[in-house]
């Protein structure tokens, strides 16, 4: 069965302006859903429906082979327009094969993986149901406004481990056929089967407070899946990481910094492993440049206010992906880069905000060998074992 995925991406959003292209873990939000669809072995064609030129440009810049952009009309792009109106506008204008599967996918659910799409579509293709929707299981007790229990008997209150709970739509995706969507004018119709997903996928990024929670969940569960590329570049901050963050002065007033030879050895180990190294720091002082020369760092960036921007440009020049970059930092100006790279760490003395988002919190403090600890415990072992990459699937799309 051929499969068409449809992703509505409006340019306007009242709660979070520019939400669909706002950086989420270092990528535009819509990138995560499109990446999963691109990697899905069962999705043949992906249509992004949008009214926004900026969204069009950003989506096209991804250069995904399955993805194309459809400019939606004004009537289907208003605040009051339904998702169904955008779906029907496209389907009625293009009239694709009515027997093909149709997957409505929401960009505000970035946790959906290629494996989720593949497993759901495999079940749908068995033909046992007319439609399918994604959901999560909530093991919570629900009550009506008038004080009646909805999903359990209060007189026989079950233990949580014995309670099946209730399925809730998570809004990630809906599956039907193109013919059924056109006939019913609805995303789902006929017999409907739920497709259960992990609990963390219940979060949709619709309100500002969802964003930080979502980034924490993404880093946690992406790491658990092991869906990472091999490390090709290791970068580090200076003050608070390679140093203890202290300010030292000689009697003549010269500024001094305390570096650790353990971290110097870490640069050598990385070099021997064929991994490029670099320093990215907000300060611009001769001491940092001297240390970079001493450890033979491949890249040195000083006086940097936009660390993610600098590293993104470096990756473009070197042919790296951000997922192949590892970075260790300790303070708030490191957060954006730490959330964007494939591998992240911080010293034991990092701020609480940083400690909450990184993959590895070192036992050692800044200036006391934290880089060496991370390299020994995480980076080199990952390089030796090899990191998994995106599934190697045929990316030549069939036209529907």
VMD Tcl script that draws the C-alpha trace (Angstrom):
set ca {
  {0.00 0.00 0.00}
  {1.33 3.43 -0.95}
  {1.31 6.01 1.82}
  {0.93 9.79 1.75}
  {1.76 11.75 4.92}
  {0.21 15.20 5.32}
  {1.73 17.71 7.76}
  {-0.20 20.98 8.30}
  {2.15 23.79 9.34}
  {0.56 27.22 9.68}
  {2.79 30.25 9.94}
  {0.70 31.89 12.64}
  {0.44 30.76 16.25}
  {-1.05 32.91 18.98}
  {0.39 31.09 22.00}
  {3.92 30.62 20.62}
  {4.78 32.92 17.67}
  {6.56 31.06 14.87}
  {6.13 27.84 16.85}
  {6.53 25.36 14.01}
  {9.96 26.65 13.00}
  {11.15 27.73 16.44}
  {14.34 25.88 17.48}
  {13.57 22.76 19.50}
  {16.68 20.91 20.71}
  {18.63 22.85 18.10}
  {16.35 22.12 15.13}
  {13.21 23.82 13.82}
  {10.27 22.05 15.48}
  {8.87 20.76 12.19}
  {12.23 19.11 11.38}
  {11.72 16.34 13.94}
  {8.48 15.08 12.44}
  {9.75 15.38 8.88}
  {12.98 13.56 9.79}
  {10.95 10.64 11.19}
  {8.76 10.52 8.08}
  {11.81 10.71 5.83}
  {13.32 7.74 7.68}
  {10.12 5.69 7.67}
  {10.31 2.67 5.39}
  {6.52 2.74 4.85}
  {5.93 6.41 4.00}
  {6.35 7.22 0.31}
  {5.44 10.89 0.05}
  {5.28 13.75 2.57}
  {3.30 16.94 1.91}
  {3.79 20.00 4.13}
  {0.78 22.31 3.85}
  {1.59 25.90 4.81}
  {0.67 29.50 4.09}
  {3.98 30.93 5.31}
  {6.92 31.72 2.97}
  {9.38 31.39 5.86}
  {8.11 27.89 6.63}
  {8.38 26.96 2.96}
  {11.97 28.15 2.78}
  {12.99 26.37 5.98}
  {11.32 23.09 5.01}
  {12.92 23.15 1.57}
  {16.32 23.80 3.17}
  {16.15 20.36 4.85}
  {16.50 18.77 1.39}
  {14.51 15.69 2.40}
  {13.82 13.59 -0.68}
  {10.24 12.62 0.21}
  {9.09 16.07 1.33}
  {7.29 18.65 -0.82}
  {5.52 21.88 0.07}
  {1.88 22.69 -0.76}
  {0.83 26.33 -0.47}
  {-2.52 26.30 1.28}
  {-5.22 28.84 0.47}
  {-6.28 31.73 2.68}
  {-9.52 30.04 3.74}
  {-7.69 27.06 5.25}
  {-5.02 29.17 6.96}
  {-7.11 31.29 9.34}
  {-7.25 30.85 13.11}
  {-10.73 29.38 12.74}
  {-9.87 26.97 9.92}
  {-9.92 23.28 10.79}
  {-7.19 20.80 9.99}
  {-9.77 18.93 7.89}
  {-10.22 22.00 5.69}
  {-6.49 21.98 4.85}
  {-6.53 18.22 4.20}
  {-9.56 18.38 1.92}
  {-8.25 21.43 0.07}
  {-5.14 19.48 -0.91}
  {-6.85 16.15 -1.66}
  {-9.66 17.67 -3.72}
  {-7.20 19.75 -5.73}
  {-4.70 16.97 -6.44}
  {-6.90 13.81 -6.38}
  {-4.25 11.23 -5.43}
  {-4.93 7.48 -5.49}
  {-7.98 6.91 -3.23}
  {-6.71 3.48 -2.16}
  {-3.48 4.90 -0.74}
  {-3.02 5.28 3.01}
  {-3.31 8.83 4.34}
  {-1.44 9.83 7.51}
  {-2.24 13.16 9.14}
  {0.83 14.12 11.19}
  {1.11 16.95 13.72}
  {4.39 18.90 13.87}
  {3.67 19.73 17.52}
  {4.40 16.10 18.44}
  {8.17 15.86 17.82}
  {8.61 12.63 19.79}
  {7.13 10.41 17.05}
  {9.79 8.16 15.52}
  {10.12 6.41 12.18}
  {9.55 3.16 14.05}
  {6.21 4.47 15.37}
  {5.06 5.23 11.83}
  {6.32 1.90 10.50}
  {4.64 -0.20 13.18}
  {1.33 1.67 12.93}
  {1.25 1.45 9.14}
  {2.16 -2.24 9.19}
  {-0.89 -2.87 11.40}
  {-3.09 -0.66 9.25}
  {-2.06 -2.50 6.09}
  {-3.29 -5.76 7.62}
  {-6.78 -4.47 6.82}
  {-8.43 -5.14 10.17}
  {-9.51 -1.51 10.67}
  {-10.68 1.45 8.59}
  {-8.76 4.07 10.56}
  {-6.15 4.36 13.27}
  {-5.12 7.03 15.76}
  {-2.14 7.42 18.09}
  {-2.72 7.51 21.82}
  {-1.13 7.07 25.23}
  {-2.37 5.13 28.23}
  {-3.15 7.20 31.32}
  {-3.34 5.24 34.54}
  {-5.26 7.95 36.35}
  {-8.74 8.06 37.84}
  {-11.13 10.49 36.11}
  {-14.20 12.21 37.51}
  {-17.08 14.13 35.97}
  {-18.02 17.66 37.05}
  {-21.03 16.31 38.92}
  {-18.87 14.03 41.08}
  {-19.19 10.66 39.35}
  {-16.22 8.39 38.71}
  {-15.71 7.89 34.98}
  {-13.26 5.03 34.62}
  {-13.27 3.10 37.91}
  {-15.43 2.01 40.84}
  {-14.56 3.98 44.02}
  {-15.97 1.12 46.12}
  {-13.41 -1.25 44.63}
  {-10.48 1.08 44.06}
  {-7.83 -0.86 42.11}
  {-4.12 -0.75 42.77}
  {-2.31 1.24 40.10}
  {-0.41 -1.82 38.88}
  {-3.73 -3.65 38.42}
  {-5.44 -0.76 36.63}
  {-5.55 -0.75 32.81}
  {-6.19 2.98 32.70}
  {-7.70 4.96 29.83}
  {-6.43 5.64 26.33}
  {-6.07 9.31 25.37}
  {-5.37 10.78 21.94}
  {-1.88 12.28 21.90}
  {-2.44 14.09 18.59}
  {0.70 12.67 16.97}
  {-0.91 11.08 13.90}
  {-4.11 9.65 12.37}
  {-4.31 7.01 9.63}
  {-7.04 6.28 7.09}
  {-7.26 5.96 3.31}
  {-7.50 8.90 0.95}
  {-10.84 7.61 -0.30}
  {-12.30 7.46 3.21}
  {-11.04 10.95 4.07}
  {-12.68 12.37 0.95}
  {-15.94 10.51 1.55}
  {-16.26 11.25 5.27}
  {-14.52 14.64 5.20}
  {-12.85 13.54 8.43}
  {-9.38 12.34 9.39}
  {-10.81 9.08 10.78}
  {-14.00 7.15 10.03}
  {-15.48 3.67 10.09}
  {-13.89 1.18 12.47}
  {-11.09 2.84 14.44}
  {-8.13 1.18 16.15}
  {-5.89 2.93 18.70}
  {-2.11 2.75 18.35}
  {-0.49 3.03 21.76}
  {2.67 5.11 22.17}
  {4.97 5.76 25.19}
  {3.64 8.06 27.96}
  {6.06 10.93 27.23}
  {4.51 11.39 23.77}
  {1.39 12.80 25.44}
  {3.06 16.22 25.52}
  {2.10 18.52 22.65}
  {4.00 21.78 22.24}
  {1.09 24.19 22.26}
  {1.92 26.51 25.18}
  {5.19 28.30 26.13}
  {5.61 26.22 29.29}
  {5.56 23.04 27.20}
  {8.81 23.96 25.45}
  {11.42 23.43 28.15}
  {9.68 20.29 29.39}
  {9.62 18.98 25.83}
  {13.33 19.57 25.29}
  {14.16 17.69 28.48}
  {11.98 14.78 27.41}
  {13.46 14.74 23.92}
  {17.02 14.53 25.19}
  {16.15 11.83 27.70}
  {14.27 9.56 25.34}
  {16.46 10.17 22.29}
  {19.43 9.06 24.40}
  {17.52 6.01 25.61}
  {16.77 4.97 22.02}
  {20.48 5.14 21.22}
  {19.65 6.82 17.91}
  {22.93 8.72 17.68}
  {25.62 9.20 15.14}
  {29.30 8.61 15.76}
  {31.20 11.50 17.34}
  {33.33 13.43 14.85}
  {33.92 16.67 16.75}
  {34.38 17.40 20.47}
  {34.10 21.00 21.65}
  {34.56 22.52 25.08}
  {33.98 25.77 26.89}
  {36.96 27.22 28.79}
  {36.05 29.03 32.02}
  {34.32 26.67 34.42}
  {35.20 23.61 32.34}
  {38.89 23.63 31.46}
  {39.43 25.99 34.41}
  {37.85 26.18 37.84}
  {36.26 29.50 36.93}
  {38.47 31.40 39.36}
  {40.22 34.66 38.54}
  {43.91 34.76 39.49}
  {46.30 37.72 39.18}
  {50.06 38.04 39.51}
  {51.69 40.79 41.58}
  {52.09 42.79 38.40}
  {48.35 42.52 37.68}
  {48.56 39.93 34.91}
  {45.56 37.61 34.66}
  {46.28 33.91 35.23}
  {44.24 30.76 34.67}
  {44.58 27.30 36.16}
  {44.32 24.46 33.63}
  {44.59 20.73 34.31}
  {46.99 18.34 32.58}
  {44.34 15.61 32.65}
  {42.25 17.66 30.27}
  {45.30 18.29 28.11}
  {45.70 14.53 27.76}
  {42.05 14.29 26.74}
  {42.79 16.36 23.63}
  {45.59 13.94 22.76}
  {43.31 10.91 23.21}
  {40.69 12.46 20.96}
  {43.26 13.30 18.32}
  {44.54 9.70 18.38}
  {40.96 8.49 17.94}
  {40.56 10.62 14.81}
  {38.13 13.06 16.43}
  {38.49 16.79 15.77}
  {38.61 19.10 18.79}
  {37.88 22.72 19.51}
  {37.35 25.46 22.05}
  {34.30 27.75 22.03}
  {34.34 30.53 24.61}
  {32.74 33.91 25.24}
  {36.05 35.35 26.45}
  {38.69 36.64 24.08}
  {42.04 36.49 25.87}
  {45.56 35.42 24.96}
  {45.61 32.76 27.69}
  {42.84 30.79 25.96}
  {44.64 30.95 22.62}
  {47.87 29.80 24.24}
  {46.13 26.84 25.86}
  {44.48 25.91 22.56}
  {47.89 25.88 20.87}
  {49.35 23.80 23.69}
  {46.68 21.08 23.39}
  {46.68 21.33 19.57}
  {42.97 22.06 19.27}
  {41.75 21.99 15.67}
  {39.29 24.86 16.07}
  {39.38 27.92 18.34}
  {36.51 30.39 18.67}
  {36.85 33.26 21.15}
  {34.58 36.18 21.97}
  {31.55 34.14 20.90}
  {28.06 35.29 21.91}
  {26.14 32.90 19.63}
  {27.79 29.54 20.24}
  {25.17 27.52 18.35}
  {25.49 29.78 15.31}
  {29.27 29.45 15.24}
  {29.17 25.67 15.60}
  {26.42 25.31 13.00}
  {28.57 27.20 10.48}
  {31.60 25.09 11.41}
  {29.59 21.91 10.81}
  {28.51 23.18 7.40}
  {32.13 23.87 6.48}
  {33.39 20.50 7.73}
  {30.47 18.43 6.45}
  {29.38 17.39 9.95}
  {25.89 17.12 11.39}
  {25.14 18.59 14.81}
  {24.25 15.07 15.94}
  {27.92 14.17 15.38}
  {29.12 16.93 17.72}
  {29.85 16.53 21.44}
  {30.02 19.62 23.67}
  {30.79 20.20 27.34}
  {29.73 23.47 28.98}
  {28.74 24.76 32.38}
  {26.61 27.90 32.23}
  {23.49 29.46 30.73}
  {25.22 30.69 27.58}
  {26.00 27.05 26.79}
  {22.40 25.82 26.99}
  {21.37 26.37 23.39}
  {24.38 24.51 22.04}
  {24.10 21.72 24.62}
  {20.50 21.12 23.54}
  {21.42 21.07 19.86}
  {24.35 18.66 19.72}
  {24.19 14.88 19.71}
  {26.25 14.44 22.88}
  {26.41 16.80 25.85}
  {28.10 16.99 29.24}
  {28.90 19.38 32.06}
  {31.24 19.48 35.07}
  {29.94 18.80 38.57}
  {30.07 22.55 39.23}
  {27.74 23.51 36.36}
  {24.56 25.51 36.97}
  {21.39 23.61 37.82}
  {19.80 24.51 34.47}
  {22.71 22.97 32.60}
  {22.87 19.88 34.80}
  {19.19 19.25 34.08}
  {19.57 19.00 30.29}
  {22.90 17.28 29.58}
  {23.47 13.58 28.90}
  {26.39 13.26 31.32}
  {27.08 15.17 34.54}
  {30.73 14.64 35.43}
  {31.81 13.70 38.93}
  {34.82 15.99 38.54}
  {34.60 19.75 38.83}
  {35.62 22.33 36.27}
  {39.40 22.67 36.03}
  {39.89 19.31 37.76}
  {39.77 16.89 34.85}
  {36.07 16.85 33.94}
  {36.83 16.80 30.21}
  {39.15 13.82 30.67}
  {36.50 12.00 32.71}
  {33.90 12.51 29.96}
  {36.29 11.49 27.21}
  {37.36 8.35 29.08}
  {33.89 7.28 30.19}
  {31.69 8.32 27.28}
  {33.36 9.68 24.16}
  {36.09 7.11 23.54}
  {33.87 4.09 24.44}
  {31.16 5.40 22.10}
  {33.72 5.77 19.32}
  {35.06 2.26 19.86}
  {31.63 0.64 20.05}
  {30.17 2.68 17.21}
  {26.99 4.73 17.46}
  {23.80 3.88 15.62}
  {22.64 6.01 12.72}
  {19.29 6.61 11.07}
  {17.84 3.54 9.38}
  {19.27 2.87 5.95}
  {16.05 2.91 3.93}
  {15.26 3.46 0.28}
  {14.55 7.19 0.14}
  {13.27 7.24 -3.46}
  {9.62 8.31 -3.08}
  {6.83 6.65 -5.01}
  {4.41 9.18 -6.46}
  {0.86 8.87 -5.19}
}
mol new
graphics top color blue
foreach p $ca { graphics top sphere $p radius 0.5 }
foreach p [lrange $ca 0 end-1] q [lrange $ca 1 end] { graphics top cylinder $p $q radius 0.2 }
display resetview
